[in-house]
């Protein structure tokens, strides 16, 4: 299905909902601008027209591709509860070059990411499964709060592949061992925000309510204002870390960022690029920013910093 300026109807509403913009079912110039921003952000051809590729990256099913996705077959239960009391739901990705069975290889480290998008963890996973570029896959996704106020998925943890699988989640880093011997989690969050006339906007120029804005009080990677992680997200992340420490005895998750923060390092510096993490000289608990100078996940928000110090 092709949508462009002048299109109307429920499909336009679904598009606008995915872009987190005003939902009126009318594809006007505001919707076109949001589509162009999304296309640019995702390395798509920027024309403001929504075709198959844009639909796929948005994670929305249309008649042009299957509504039922073929996920990795498993006999496991759809959800389980950890010893720490965290419920984890399963929605497994297909196996491909970025999700592999590494047998008995045990991860030694863990990285925290954010999606720069949806509050819905299932949309994130569906997006990955439809993305022919196969760029990324973390083992877990933690849902967030929609900037329109919907908290349905806030704090919900979804597992994308089994423990004996590893996903490619860091891109090009200094040592392949980092990805091969580490796991990851994505927090559903828009990331950095831009301020204009006292209002705050995400990367597709949709206004974010002030109560959902975290003001760091300083610039981190060029931005002072960020979409705030929620209390439920951070609590779920804390319980997930406790779960990982239990199932992976060799994974020292008090090393890395927690060690730096407990030692008194300024969070702004602790979340920055780290040579030891980049060169796989020190495993532990890190964020994407610790190994990539071109990334923005995650920001040193007080709620996250406090959790990492006390973990």
HUZIBEL-V731216 format. One record per residue. N is the residue number from 1. RES is the residue in one letter. PSI is psi as a letter, one per 40 degrees, with the letter a starting at -180 (* if undefined). BURIAL is # if it has 16 or more other ideal C-beta (glycine too) atoms within 10 Angstrom, else .. Layout:
# HUZIBEL-V731216
n=N res=RES psi=PSI burial=BURIAL
n=N res=RES psi=PSI burial=BURIAL
This chain:
# HUZIBEL-V731216
n=1 res=X psi=h burial=.
n=2 res=X psi=h burial=.
n=3 res=X psi=i burial=#
n=4 res=X psi=a burial=.
n=5 res=X psi=h burial=.
n=6 res=X psi=e burial=.
n=7 res=X psi=i burial=#
n=8 res=X psi=i burial=.
n=9 res=X psi=a burial=.
n=10 res=X psi=d burial=.
n=11 res=X psi=d burial=#
n=12 res=X psi=d burial=#
n=13 res=X psi=d burial=.
n=14 res=X psi=d burial=#
n=15 res=X psi=d burial=#
n=16 res=X psi=d burial=#
n=17 res=X psi=d burial=.
n=18 res=X psi=d burial=#
n=19 res=X psi=e burial=#
n=20 res=X psi=f burial=#
n=21 res=X psi=i burial=#
n=22 res=X psi=h burial=.
n=23 res=X psi=h burial=.
n=24 res=X psi=e burial=.
n=25 res=X psi=e burial=.
n=26 res=X psi=h burial=#
n=27 res=X psi=g burial=#
n=28 res=X psi=a burial=.
n=29 res=X psi=d burial=.
n=30 res=X psi=d burial=.
n=31 res=X psi=d burial=#
n=32 res=X psi=d burial=#
n=33 res=X psi=d burial=.
n=34 res=X psi=d burial=#
n=35 res=X psi=d burial=#
n=36 res=X psi=d burial=#
n=37 res=X psi=d burial=#
n=38 res=X psi=d burial=#
n=39 res=X psi=d burial=#
n=40 res=X psi=d burial=.
n=41 res=X psi=d burial=.
n=42 res=X psi=f burial=#
n=43 res=X psi=f burial=.
n=44 res=X psi=i burial=#
n=45 res=X psi=h burial=.
n=46 res=X psi=h burial=.
n=47 res=X psi=e burial=.
n=48 res=X psi=e burial=#
n=49 res=X psi=h burial=#
n=50 res=X psi=h burial=#
n=51 res=X psi=a burial=#
n=52 res=X psi=d burial=.
n=53 res=X psi=d burial=.
n=54 res=X psi=d burial=#
n=55 res=X psi=d burial=#
n=56 res=X psi=d burial=#
n=57 res=X psi=d burial=#
n=58 res=X psi=d burial=#
n=59 res=X psi=f burial=#
n=60 res=X psi=h burial=#
n=61 res=X psi=h burial=#
n=62 res=X psi=i burial=#
n=63 res=X psi=e burial=.
n=64 res=X psi=e burial=.
n=65 res=X psi=i burial=.
n=66 res=X psi=h burial=.
n=67 res=X psi=d burial=.
n=68 res=X psi=h burial=.
n=69 res=X psi=i burial=.
n=70 res=X psi=g burial=.
n=71 res=X psi=i burial=#
n=72 res=X psi=h burial=#
n=73 res=X psi=i burial=.
n=74 res=X psi=i burial=.
n=75 res=X psi=e burial=.
n=76 res=X psi=i burial=.
n=77 res=X psi=i burial=.
n=78 res=X psi=d burial=.
n=79 res=X psi=i burial=.
n=80 res=X psi=i burial=.
n=81 res=X psi=h burial=.
n=82 res=X psi=i burial=#
n=83 res=X psi=d burial=.
n=84 res=X psi=e burial=.
n=85 res=X psi=e burial=.
n=86 res=X psi=h burial=#
n=87 res=X psi=h burial=.
n=88 res=X psi=h burial=#
n=89 res=X psi=i burial=#
n=90 res=X psi=h burial=#
n=91 res=X psi=g burial=#
n=92 res=X psi=h burial=#
n=93 res=X psi=i burial=#
n=94 res=X psi=i burial=#
n=95 res=X psi=h burial=.
n=96 res=X psi=a burial=.
n=97 res=X psi=e burial=.
n=98 res=X psi=e burial=#
n=99 res=X psi=h burial=#
n=100 res=X psi=i burial=#
n=101 res=X psi=h burial=.
n=102 res=X psi=e burial=.
n=103 res=X psi=b burial=.
n=104 res=X psi=e burial=.
n=105 res=X psi=h burial=.
n=106 res=X psi=h burial=.
n=107 res=X psi=i burial=#
n=108 res=X psi=e burial=#
n=109 res=X psi=i burial=#
n=110 res=X psi=h burial=#
n=111 res=X psi=h burial=#
n=112 res=X psi=h burial=#
n=113 res=X psi=i burial=#
n=114 res=X psi=i burial=#
n=115 res=X psi=d burial=#
n=116 res=X psi=f burial=#
n=117 res=X psi=b burial=#
n=118 res=X psi=i burial=#
n=119 res=X psi=e burial=#
n=120 res=X psi=h burial=#
n=121 res=X psi=d burial=#
n=122 res=X psi=d burial=#
n=123 res=X psi=d burial=#
n=124 res=X psi=d burial=#
n=125 res=X psi=d burial=#
n=126 res=X psi=d burial=#
n=127 res=X psi=d burial=#
n=128 res=X psi=d burial=#
n=129 res=X psi=d burial=#
n=130 res=X psi=e burial=#
n=131 res=X psi=h burial=#
n=132 res=X psi=e burial=.
n=133 res=X psi=d burial=.
n=134 res=X psi=f burial=.
n=135 res=X psi=d burial=.
n=136 res=X psi=i burial=#
n=137 res=X psi=h burial=#
n=138 res=X psi=i burial=#
n=139 res=X psi=d burial=#
n=140 res=X psi=i burial=#
n=141 res=X psi=h burial=#
n=142 res=X psi=h burial=#
n=143 res=X psi=i burial=#
n=144 res=X psi=a burial=#
n=145 res=X psi=h burial=#
n=146 res=X psi=i burial=#
n=147 res=X psi=e burial=#
n=148 res=X psi=e burial=.
n=149 res=X psi=e burial=.
n=150 res=X psi=h burial=.
n=151 res=X psi=e burial=.
n=152 res=X psi=d burial=.
n=153 res=X psi=e burial=#
n=154 res=X psi=h burial=#
n=155 res=X psi=e burial=#
n=156 res=X psi=h burial=#
n=157 res=X psi=h burial=#
n=158 res=X psi=h burial=#
n=159 res=X psi=h burial=#
n=160 res=X psi=d burial=#
n=161 res=X psi=i burial=#
n=162 res=X psi=i burial=.
n=163 res=X psi=d burial=.
n=164 res=X psi=e burial=.
n=165 res=X psi=i burial=#
n=166 res=X psi=i burial=#
n=167 res=X psi=i burial=#
n=168 res=X psi=h burial=#
n=169 res=X psi=e burial=#
n=170 res=X psi=e burial=#
n=171 res=X psi=a burial=.
n=172 res=X psi=h burial=.
n=173 res=X psi=i burial=#
n=174 res=X psi=d burial=.
n=175 res=X psi=h burial=.
n=176 res=X psi=d burial=.
n=177 res=X psi=d burial=.
n=178 res=X psi=d burial=#
n=179 res=X psi=d burial=#
n=180 res=X psi=d burial=.
n=181 res=X psi=f burial=#
n=182 res=X psi=i burial=#
n=183 res=X psi=i burial=#
n=184 res=X psi=i burial=#
n=185 res=X psi=i burial=#
n=186 res=X psi=h burial=#
n=187 res=X psi=h burial=#
n=188 res=X psi=h burial=#
n=189 res=X psi=i burial=#
n=190 res=X psi=e burial=#
n=191 res=X psi=b burial=#
n=192 res=X psi=i burial=#
n=193 res=X psi=i burial=#
n=194 res=X psi=h burial=.
n=195 res=X psi=h burial=.
n=196 res=X psi=h burial=.
n=197 res=X psi=f burial=.
n=198 res=X psi=e burial=.
n=199 res=X psi=i burial=.
n=200 res=X psi=h burial=#
n=201 res=X psi=i burial=.
n=202 res=X psi=a burial=#
n=203 res=X psi=e burial=#
n=204 res=X psi=f burial=#
n=205 res=X psi=f burial=.
n=206 res=X psi=h burial=#
n=207 res=X psi=h burial=.
n=208 res=X psi=h burial=#
n=209 res=X psi=i burial=.
n=210 res=X psi=d burial=.
n=211 res=X psi=e burial=.
n=212 res=X psi=e burial=#
n=213 res=X psi=h burial=#
n=214 res=X psi=h burial=#
n=215 res=X psi=h burial=.
n=216 res=X psi=d burial=#
n=217 res=X psi=e burial=.
n=218 res=X psi=i burial=.
n=219 res=X psi=h burial=.
n=220 res=X psi=h burial=#
n=221 res=X psi=f burial=#
n=222 res=X psi=e burial=.
n=223 res=X psi=h burial=.
n=224 res=X psi=d burial=#
n=225 res=X psi=h burial=#
n=226 res=X psi=i burial=#
n=227 res=X psi=h burial=#
n=228 res=X psi=h burial=#
n=229 res=X psi=i burial=#
n=230 res=X psi=i burial=#
n=231 res=X psi=d burial=.
n=232 res=X psi=d burial=#
n=233 res=X psi=d burial=#
n=234 res=X psi=d burial=#
n=235 res=X psi=d burial=.
n=236 res=X psi=d burial=#
n=237 res=X psi=d burial=#
n=238 res=X psi=d burial=#
n=239 res=X psi=d burial=#
n=240 res=X psi=d burial=#
n=241 res=X psi=d burial=#
n=242 res=X psi=d burial=#
n=243 res=X psi=d burial=#
n=244 res=X psi=d burial=#
n=245 res=X psi=d burial=#
n=246 res=X psi=d burial=.
n=247 res=X psi=e burial=.
n=248 res=X psi=g burial=#
n=249 res=X psi=d burial=.
n=250 res=X psi=e burial=.
n=251 res=X psi=h burial=#
n=252 res=X psi=g burial=#
n=253 res=X psi=e burial=#
n=254 res=X psi=e burial=.
n=255 res=X psi=i burial=#
n=256 res=X psi=b burial=#
n=257 res=X psi=d burial=#
n=258 res=X psi=d burial=#
n=259 res=X psi=d burial=#
n=260 res=X psi=d burial=#
n=261 res=X psi=d burial=#
n=262 res=X psi=d burial=.
n=263 res=X psi=e burial=.
n=264 res=X psi=e burial=.
n=265 res=X psi=i burial=.
n=266 res=X psi=h burial=.
n=267 res=X psi=d burial=#
n=268 res=X psi=d burial=#
n=269 res=X psi=d burial=.
n=270 res=X psi=d burial=#
n=271 res=X psi=e burial=#
n=272 res=X psi=i burial=#
n=273 res=X psi=h burial=.
n=274 res=X psi=h burial=#
n=275 res=X psi=d burial=.
n=276 res=X psi=d burial=.
n=277 res=X psi=d burial=#
n=278 res=X psi=d burial=#
n=279 res=X psi=e burial=.
n=280 res=X psi=f burial=#
n=281 res=X psi=e burial=.
n=282 res=X psi=h burial=#
n=283 res=X psi=i burial=#
n=284 res=X psi=a burial=#
n=285 res=X psi=h burial=#
n=286 res=X psi=i burial=#
n=287 res=X psi=i burial=#
n=288 res=X psi=d burial=#
n=289 res=X psi=d burial=#
n=290 res=X psi=e burial=#
n=291 res=X psi=e burial=#
n=292 res=X psi=h burial=#
n=293 res=X psi=e burial=.
n=294 res=X psi=e burial=.
n=295 res=X psi=i burial=#
n=296 res=X psi=e burial=#
n=297 res=X psi=h burial=#
n=298 res=X psi=i burial=#
n=299 res=X psi=i burial=#
n=300 res=X psi=g burial=#
n=301 res=X psi=i burial=#
n=302 res=X psi=d burial=.
n=303 res=X psi=d burial=#
n=304 res=X psi=d burial=#
n=305 res=X psi=d burial=#
n=306 res=X psi=d burial=.
n=307 res=X psi=d burial=#
n=308 res=X psi=d burial=#
n=309 res=X psi=d burial=.
n=310 res=X psi=e burial=.
n=311 res=X psi=* burial=#
